[in-house]
Amino acid sequence: RFPGLFEDFEGPSISWKPVATSTEGDRLKYPSWLTGSWKVDCKKRDVRFPQGWGVLSPQVPGVAMGSILRLPNVGAEPSLTWNFVADADGAKADWAKNLPATLEGFWPDATTQRMERSDDGHGTWALTYASPTALFRKDEPLTERTVMSQWLGADLWQQENQCYSVEWIRQTDLLQGQDGVADYKVLMTLTKGEKGISGRMRIAAFLQSVDAGYFEA
C-alpha cells in the first residue's frame, strides 16, 4: 500500500462504469503476437464534443496537460515505446513502463519520479511526476504531483490477427483533490499485418459534477 495515496479518498459515483468493478482491469490478456517492445507513432484523427463546444472548460478531462494519462496532450503526435510482456498463452501491457513513456512522449517537459501499483486489489497505479505550471519560469522549481489510475473494468476480444479492448478508468490527481477526478473510457483496436501492427484508439471523457455544464448536459 501507499500511505497517504490510497486511503481516505472516495470519488463521485458514475453511471457508465461496468456493473461489477474489475480487480484485474489493468492486466488484460492480449494476443501473444504483441509480446515485446514496440515503437508507436501517434497520429491525431479528430476531436469531438458530442455535448457541444459550450461545455468546454478547464475542468473537462483532456483540456489540461496530463489530465488524461493515456492521452496527456490531445494535440501532440509523438513517437514513443510501448512494452508487452509474455503471460502464459498471451501478453500483458507493461504499465510500469507504458504510462511513463506515454506521459513523457506527449509532454516532454514532464519527468516521471515514481511508478507503483497498489496492492489494494483494484488495479490502481500511482504515477508521480514533476512538470512545469502554466506560470512556469526557468528559475522556478517544477511542481510534483501524484496521479492515480484505477481500472474500474476492462474487457478484450480477439480473433486471428486482430484484438479489440475496452477499459473504464478513473484518474485522480491528488494535488487537486475532488476537482482532479477524471473518468474516461478507452477503446482500442490492434491489427497485425505483414509490416507490423496498426492500431486505433478512441478515448471518451465524461463531465464531472464540478464542471459548469454538467447539469445542462
Summary of the structure (lengths in Angstrom):
residues: 217
radius of gyration: 17.3
end to end distance: 37.5
largest distance: 54.2
contacts: 582
relative contact order: 0.22
helix: 12%
strand: 41%
